[in-house]
């Protein structure tokens, strides 16, 4: 899905983020979608997820289905 993400979004970083700078930021989009970007590159690429895809991704992370970094 193509979205115009050049508009002002309300970005936030998790309170679980460390101080090492390896973080992502998320922002709500219309229709309950979510935008995600690298906090070190705020003008860089932005991914957008539908509500269902975002929920599935978070569930897979919580269950350890994506492996470890």
Phi and psi restraints in degrees (range 20) as a CNS / XPLOR table:
assign (resid 1 and name C) (resid 2 and name N)
       (resid 2 and name CA) (resid 2 and name C) 1.0 -93.7 20.0 2
assign (resid 2 and name N) (resid 2 and name CA)
       (resid 2 and name C) (resid 3 and name N) 1.0 130.4 20.0 2
assign (resid 2 and name C) (resid 3 and name N)
       (resid 3 and name CA) (resid 3 and name C) 1.0 -132.4 20.0 2
assign (resid 3 and name N) (resid 3 and name CA)
       (resid 3 and name C) (resid 4 and name N) 1.0 151.6 20.0 2
assign (resid 3 and name C) (resid 4 and name N)
       (resid 4 and name CA) (resid 4 and name C) 1.0 -87.5 20.0 2
assign (resid 4 and name N) (resid 4 and name CA)
       (resid 4 and name C) (resid 5 and name N) 1.0 103.0 20.0 2
assign (resid 4 and name C) (resid 5 and name N)
       (resid 5 and name CA) (resid 5 and name C) 1.0 -101.8 20.0 2
assign (resid 5 and name N) (resid 5 and name CA)
       (resid 5 and name C) (resid 6 and name N) 1.0 16.2 20.0 2
assign (resid 5 and name C) (resid 6 and name N)
       (resid 6 and name CA) (resid 6 and name C) 1.0 -85.3 20.0 2
assign (resid 6 and name N) (resid 6 and name CA)
       (resid 6 and name C) (resid 7 and name N) 1.0 1.5 20.0 2
assign (resid 6 and name C) (resid 7 and name N)
       (resid 7 and name CA) (resid 7 and name C) 1.0 -81.8 20.0 2
assign (resid 7 and name N) (resid 7 and name CA)
       (resid 7 and name C) (resid 8 and name N) 1.0 164.6 20.0 2
assign (resid 7 and name C) (resid 8 and name N)
       (resid 8 and name CA) (resid 8 and name C) 1.0 -71.2 20.0 2
assign (resid 8 and name N) (resid 8 and name CA)
       (resid 8 and name C) (resid 9 and name N) 1.0 118.6 20.0 2
assign (resid 8 and name C) (resid 9 and name N)
       (resid 9 and name CA) (resid 9 and name C) 1.0 -111.8 20.0 2
assign (resid 9 and name N) (resid 9 and name CA)
       (resid 9 and name C) (resid 10 and name N) 1.0 157.6 20.0 2
assign (resid 9 and name C) (resid 10 and name N)
       (resid 10 and name CA) (resid 10 and name C) 1.0 -92.9 20.0 2
assign (resid 10 and name N) (resid 10 and name CA)
       (resid 10 and name C) (resid 11 and name N) 1.0 83.8 20.0 2
assign (resid 10 and name C) (resid 11 and name N)
       (resid 11 and name CA) (resid 11 and name C) 1.0 -76.5 20.0 2
assign (resid 11 and name N) (resid 11 and name CA)
       (resid 11 and name C) (resid 12 and name N) 1.0 144.6 20.0 2
assign (resid 11 and name C) (resid 12 and name N)
       (resid 12 and name CA) (resid 12 and name C) 1.0 -143.3 20.0 2
assign (resid 12 and name N) (resid 12 and name CA)
       (resid 12 and name C) (resid 13 and name N) 1.0 153.5 20.0 2
assign (resid 12 and name C) (resid 13 and name N)
       (resid 13 and name CA) (resid 13 and name C) 1.0 -114.4 20.0 2
assign (resid 13 and name N) (resid 13 and name CA)
       (resid 13 and name C) (resid 14 and name N) 1.0 144.5 20.0 2
assign (resid 13 and name C) (resid 14 and name N)
       (resid 14 and name CA) (resid 14 and name C) 1.0 -61.2 20.0 2
assign (resid 14 and name N) (resid 14 and name CA)
       (resid 14 and name C) (resid 15 and name N) 1.0 145.0 20.0 2
assign (resid 14 and name C) (resid 15 and name N)
       (resid 15 and name CA) (resid 15 and name C) 1.0 -69.9 20.0 2
assign (resid 15 and name N) (resid 15 and name CA)
       (resid 15 and name C) (resid 16 and name N) 1.0 -13.0 20.0 2
assign (resid 15 and name C) (resid 16 and name N)
       (resid 16 and name CA) (resid 16 and name C) 1.0 -84.9 20.0 2
assign (resid 16 and name N) (resid 16 and name CA)
       (resid 16 and name C) (resid 17 and name N) 1.0 -5.7 20.0 2
assign (resid 16 and name C) (resid 17 and name N)
       (resid 17 and name CA) (resid 17 and name C) 1.0 -64.8 20.0 2
assign (resid 17 and name N) (resid 17 and name CA)
       (resid 17 and name C) (resid 18 and name N) 1.0 140.2 20.0 2
assign (resid 17 and name C) (resid 18 and name N)
       (resid 18 and name CA) (resid 18 and name C) 1.0 -81.4 20.0 2
assign (resid 18 and name N) (resid 18 and name CA)
       (resid 18 and name C) (resid 19 and name N) 1.0 177.5 20.0 2
assign (resid 18 and name C) (resid 19 and name N)
       (resid 19 and name CA) (resid 19 and name C) 1.0 -90.3 20.0 2
assign (resid 19 and name N) (resid 19 and name CA)
       (resid 19 and name C) (resid 20 and name N) 1.0 1.7 20.0 2
assign (resid 19 and name C) (resid 20 and name N)
       (resid 20 and name CA) (resid 20 and name C) 1.0 -80.6 20.0 2
assign (resid 20 and name N) (resid 20 and name CA)
       (resid 20 and name C) (resid 21 and name N) 1.0 -6.1 20.0 2
assign (resid 20 and name C) (resid 21 and name N)
       (resid 21 and name CA) (resid 21 and name C) 1.0 87.8 20.0 2
assign (resid 21 and name N) (resid 21 and name CA)
       (resid 21 and name C) (resid 22 and name N) 1.0 -0.2 20.0 2
assign (resid 21 and name C) (resid 22 and name N)
       (resid 22 and name CA) (resid 22 and name C) 1.0 -88.5 20.0 2
assign (resid 22 and name N) (resid 22 and name CA)
       (resid 22 and name C) (resid 23 and name N) 1.0 77.7 20.0 2
assign (resid 22 and name C) (resid 23 and name N)
       (resid 23 and name CA) (resid 23 and name C) 1.0 -134.3 20.0 2
assign (resid 23 and name N) (resid 23 and name CA)
       (resid 23 and name C) (resid 24 and name N) 1.0 160.5 20.0 2
assign (resid 23 and name C) (resid 24 and name N)
       (resid 24 and name CA) (resid 24 and name C) 1.0 -116.3 20.0 2
assign (resid 24 and name N) (resid 24 and name CA)
       (resid 24 and name C) (resid 25 and name N) 1.0 155.5 20.0 2
assign (resid 24 and name C) (resid 25 and name N)
       (resid 25 and name CA) (resid 25 and name C) 1.0 -117.2 20.0 2
assign (resid 25 and name N) (resid 25 and name CA)
       (resid 25 and name C) (resid 26 and name N) 1.0 148.0 20.0 2
assign (resid 25 and name C) (resid 26 and name N)
       (resid 26 and name CA) (resid 26 and name C) 1.0 -124.9 20.0 2
assign (resid 26 and name N) (resid 26 and name CA)
       (resid 26 and name C) (resid 27 and name N) 1.0 153.2 20.0 2
assign (resid 26 and name C) (resid 27 and name N)
       (resid 27 and name CA) (resid 27 and name C) 1.0 -145.1 20.0 2
assign (resid 27 and name N) (resid 27 and name CA)
       (resid 27 and name C) (resid 28 and name N) 1.0 139.1 20.0 2
assign (resid 27 and name C) (resid 28 and name N)
       (resid 28 and name CA) (resid 28 and name C) 1.0 -72.5 20.0 2
assign (resid 28 and name N) (resid 28 and name CA)
       (resid 28 and name C) (resid 29 and name N) 1.0 143.7 20.0 2
assign (resid 28 and name C) (resid 29 and name N)
       (resid 29 and name CA) (resid 29 and name C) 1.0 -118.1 20.0 2
assign (resid 29 and name N) (resid 29 and name CA)
       (resid 29 and name C) (resid 30 and name N) 1.0 171.7 20.0 2
assign (resid 29 and name C) (resid 30 and name N)
       (resid 30 and name CA) (resid 30 and name C) 1.0 -64.0 20.0 2
assign (resid 30 and name N) (resid 30 and name CA)
       (resid 30 and name C) (resid 31 and name N) 1.0 160.9 20.0 2
assign (resid 30 and name C) (resid 31 and name N)
       (resid 31 and name CA) (resid 31 and name C) 1.0 61.5 20.0 2
assign (resid 31 and name N) (resid 31 and name CA)
       (resid 31 and name C) (resid 32 and name N) 1.0 28.6 20.0 2
assign (resid 31 and name C) (resid 32 and name N)
       (resid 32 and name CA) (resid 32 and name C) 1.0 65.1 20.0 2
assign (resid 32 and name N) (resid 32 and name CA)
       (resid 32 and name C) (resid 33 and name N) 1.0 16.0 20.0 2
assign (resid 32 and name C) (resid 33 and name N)
       (resid 33 and name CA) (resid 33 and name C) 1.0 -78.1 20.0 2
assign (resid 33 and name N) (resid 33 and name CA)
       (resid 33 and name C) (resid 34 and name N) 1.0 168.4 20.0 2
assign (resid 33 and name C) (resid 34 and name N)
       (resid 34 and name CA) (resid 34 and name C) 1.0 -132.7 20.0 2
assign (resid 34 and name N) (resid 34 and name CA)
       (resid 34 and name C) (resid 35 and name N) 1.0 135.5 20.0 2
assign (resid 34 and name C) (resid 35 and name N)
       (resid 35 and name CA) (resid 35 and name C) 1.0 -100.4 20.0 2
assign (resid 35 and name N) (resid 35 and name CA)
       (resid 35 and name C) (resid 36 and name N) 1.0 143.8 20.0 2
assign (resid 35 and name C) (resid 36 and name N)
       (resid 36 and name CA) (resid 36 and name C) 1.0 -134.6 20.0 2
assign (resid 36 and name N) (resid 36 and name CA)
       (resid 36 and name C) (resid 37 and name N) 1.0 136.2 20.0 2
assign (resid 36 and name C) (resid 37 and name N)
       (resid 37 and name CA) (resid 37 and name C) 1.0 -143.9 20.0 2
assign (resid 37 and name N) (resid 37 and name CA)
       (resid 37 and name C) (resid 38 and name N) 1.0 163.4 20.0 2
assign (resid 37 and name C) (resid 38 and name N)
       (resid 38 and name CA) (resid 38 and name C) 1.0 -79.2 20.0 2
assign (resid 38 and name N) (resid 38 and name CA)
       (resid 38 and name C) (resid 39 and name N) 1.0 126.5 20.0 2
assign (resid 38 and name C) (resid 39 and name N)
       (resid 39 and name CA) (resid 39 and name C) 1.0 -65.2 20.0 2
assign (resid 39 and name N) (resid 39 and name CA)
       (resid 39 and name C) (resid 40 and name N) 1.0 -22.3 20.0 2
assign (resid 39 and name C) (resid 40 and name N)
       (resid 40 and name CA) (resid 40 and name C) 1.0 -80.0 20.0 2
assign (resid 40 and name N) (resid 40 and name CA)
       (resid 40 and name C) (resid 41 and name N) 1.0 -14.1 20.0 2
assign (resid 40 and name C) (resid 41 and name N)
       (resid 41 and name CA) (resid 41 and name C) 1.0 -133.7 20.0 2
assign (resid 41 and name N) (resid 41 and name CA)
       (resid 41 and name C) (resid 42 and name N) 1.0 67.2 20.0 2
assign (resid 41 and name C) (resid 42 and name N)
       (resid 42 and name CA) (resid 42 and name C) 1.0 -62.4 20.0 2
assign (resid 42 and name N) (resid 42 and name CA)
       (resid 42 and name C) (resid 43 and name N) 1.0 -19.5 20.0 2
assign (resid 42 and name C) (resid 43 and name N)
       (resid 43 and name CA) (resid 43 and name C) 1.0 -99.0 20.0 2
assign (resid 43 and name N) (resid 43 and name CA)
       (resid 43 and name C) (resid 44 and name N) 1.0 5.3 20.0 2
assign (resid 43 and name C) (resid 44 and name N)
       (resid 44 and name CA) (resid 44 and name C) 1.0 -82.8 20.0 2
assign (resid 44 and name N) (resid 44 and name CA)
       (resid 44 and name C) (resid 45 and name N) 1.0 -164.2 20.0 2
assign (resid 44 and name C) (resid 45 and name N)
       (resid 45 and name CA) (resid 45 and name C) 1.0 -64.1 20.0 2
assign (resid 45 and name N) (resid 45 and name CA)
       (resid 45 and name C) (resid 46 and name N) 1.0 150.8 20.0 2
assign (resid 45 and name C) (resid 46 and name N)
       (resid 46 and name CA) (resid 46 and name C) 1.0 -125.4 20.0 2
assign (resid 46 and name N) (resid 46 and name CA)
       (resid 46 and name C) (resid 47 and name N) 1.0 131.3 20.0 2
assign (resid 46 and name C) (resid 47 and name N)
       (resid 47 and name CA) (resid 47 and name C) 1.0 -96.6 20.0 2
assign (resid 47 and name N) (resid 47 and name CA)
       (resid 47 and name C) (resid 48 and name N) 1.0 146.7 20.0 2
assign (resid 47 and name C) (resid 48 and name N)
       (resid 48 and name CA) (resid 48 and name C) 1.0 -124.3 20.0 2
assign (resid 48 and name N) (resid 48 and name CA)
       (resid 48 and name C) (resid 49 and name N) 1.0 139.9 20.0 2
assign (resid 48 and name C) (resid 49 and name N)
       (resid 49 and name CA) (resid 49 and name C) 1.0 -124.4 20.0 2
assign (resid 49 and name N) (resid 49 and name CA)
       (resid 49 and name C) (resid 50 and name N) 1.0 140.2 20.0 2
assign (resid 49 and name C) (resid 50 and name N)
       (resid 50 and name CA) (resid 50 and name C) 1.0 -67.5 20.0 2
assign (resid 50 and name N) (resid 50 and name CA)
       (resid 50 and name C) (resid 51 and name N) 1.0 164.0 20.0 2
assign (resid 50 and name C) (resid 51 and name N)
       (resid 51 and name CA) (resid 51 and name C) 1.0 -57.5 20.0 2
assign (resid 51 and name N) (resid 51 and name CA)
       (resid 51 and name C) (resid 52 and name N) 1.0 -42.1 20.0 2
assign (resid 51 and name C) (resid 52 and name N)
       (resid 52 and name CA) (resid 52 and name C) 1.0 -66.5 20.0 2
assign (resid 52 and name N) (resid 52 and name CA)
       (resid 52 and name C) (resid 53 and name N) 1.0 -42.6 20.0 2
assign (resid 52 and name C) (resid 53 and name N)
       (resid 53 and name CA) (resid 53 and name C) 1.0 -67.2 20.0 2
assign (resid 53 and name N) (resid 53 and name CA)
       (resid 53 and name C) (resid 54 and name N) 1.0 -40.4 20.0 2
assign (resid 53 and name C) (resid 54 and name N)
       (resid 54 and name CA) (resid 54 and name C) 1.0 -63.9 20.0 2
assign (resid 54 and name N) (resid 54 and name CA)
       (resid 54 and name C) (resid 55 and name N) 1.0 -45.1 20.0 2
assign (resid 54 and name C) (resid 55 and name N)
       (resid 55 and name CA) (resid 55 and name C) 1.0 -61.7 20.0 2
assign (resid 55 and name N) (resid 55 and name CA)
       (resid 55 and name C) (resid 56 and name N) 1.0 -42.1 20.0 2
assign (resid 55 and name C) (resid 56 and name N)
       (resid 56 and name CA) (resid 56 and name C) 1.0 -65.4 20.0 2
assign (resid 56 and name N) (resid 56 and name CA)
       (resid 56 and name C) (resid 57 and name N) 1.0 -41.2 20.0 2
assign (resid 56 and name C) (resid 57 and name N)
       (resid 57 and name CA) (resid 57 and name C) 1.0 -62.4 20.0 2
assign (resid 57 and name N) (resid 57 and name CA)
       (resid 57 and name C) (resid 58 and name N) 1.0 -48.3 20.0 2
assign (resid 57 and name C) (resid 58 and name N)
       (resid 58 and name CA) (resid 58 and name C) 1.0 -61.4 20.0 2
assign (resid 58 and name N) (resid 58 and name CA)
       (resid 58 and name C) (resid 59 and name N) 1.0 -38.7 20.0 2
assign (resid 58 and name C) (resid 59 and name N)
       (resid 59 and name CA) (resid 59 and name C) 1.0 -63.4 20.0 2
assign (resid 59 and name N) (resid 59 and name CA)
       (resid 59 and name C) (resid 60 and name N) 1.0 -44.2 20.0 2
assign (resid 59 and name C) (resid 60 and name N)
       (resid 60 and name CA) (resid 60 and name C) 1.0 -64.1 20.0 2
assign (resid 60 and name N) (resid 60 and name CA)
       (resid 60 and name C) (resid 61 and name N) 1.0 -37.9 20.0 2
assign (resid 60 and name C) (resid 61 and name N)
       (resid 61 and name CA) (resid 61 and name C) 1.0 -64.3 20.0 2
assign (resid 61 and name N) (resid 61 and name CA)
       (resid 61 and name C) (resid 62 and name N) 1.0 -48.1 20.0 2
assign (resid 61 and name C) (resid 62 and name N)
       (resid 62 and name CA) (resid 62 and name C) 1.0 -58.3 20.0 2
assign (resid 62 and name N) (resid 62 and name CA)
       (resid 62 and name C) (resid 63 and name N) 1.0 -35.4 20.0 2
assign (resid 62 and name C) (resid 63 and name N)
       (resid 63 and name CA) (resid 63 and name C) 1.0 -89.4 20.0 2
assign (resid 63 and name N) (resid 63 and name CA)
       (resid 63 and name C) (resid 64 and name N) 1.0 1.2 20.0 2
assign (resid 63 and name C) (resid 64 and name N)
       (resid 64 and name CA) (resid 64 and name C) 1.0 72.2 20.0 2
assign (resid 64 and name N) (resid 64 and name CA)
       (resid 64 and name C) (resid 65 and name N) 1.0 23.0 20.0 2
assign (resid 64 and name C) (resid 65 and name N)
       (resid 65 and name CA) (resid 65 and name C) 1.0 -78.4 20.0 2
assign (resid 65 and name N) (resid 65 and name CA)
       (resid 65 and name C) (resid 66 and name N) 1.0 -10.0 20.0 2
assign (resid 65 and name C) (resid 66 and name N)
       (resid 66 and name CA) (resid 66 and name C) 1.0 -101.9 20.0 2
assign (resid 66 and name N) (resid 66 and name CA)
       (resid 66 and name C) (resid 67 and name N) 1.0 4.4 20.0 2
assign (resid 66 and name C) (resid 67 and name N)
       (resid 67 and name CA) (resid 67 and name C) 1.0 81.0 20.0 2
assign (resid 67 and name N) (resid 67 and name CA)
       (resid 67 and name C) (resid 68 and name N) 1.0 -171.7 20.0 2
assign (resid 67 and name C) (resid 68 and name N)
       (resid 68 and name CA) (resid 68 and name C) 1.0 -117.6 20.0 2
assign (resid 68 and name N) (resid 68 and name CA)
       (resid 68 and name C) (resid 69 and name N) 1.0 153.6 20.0 2
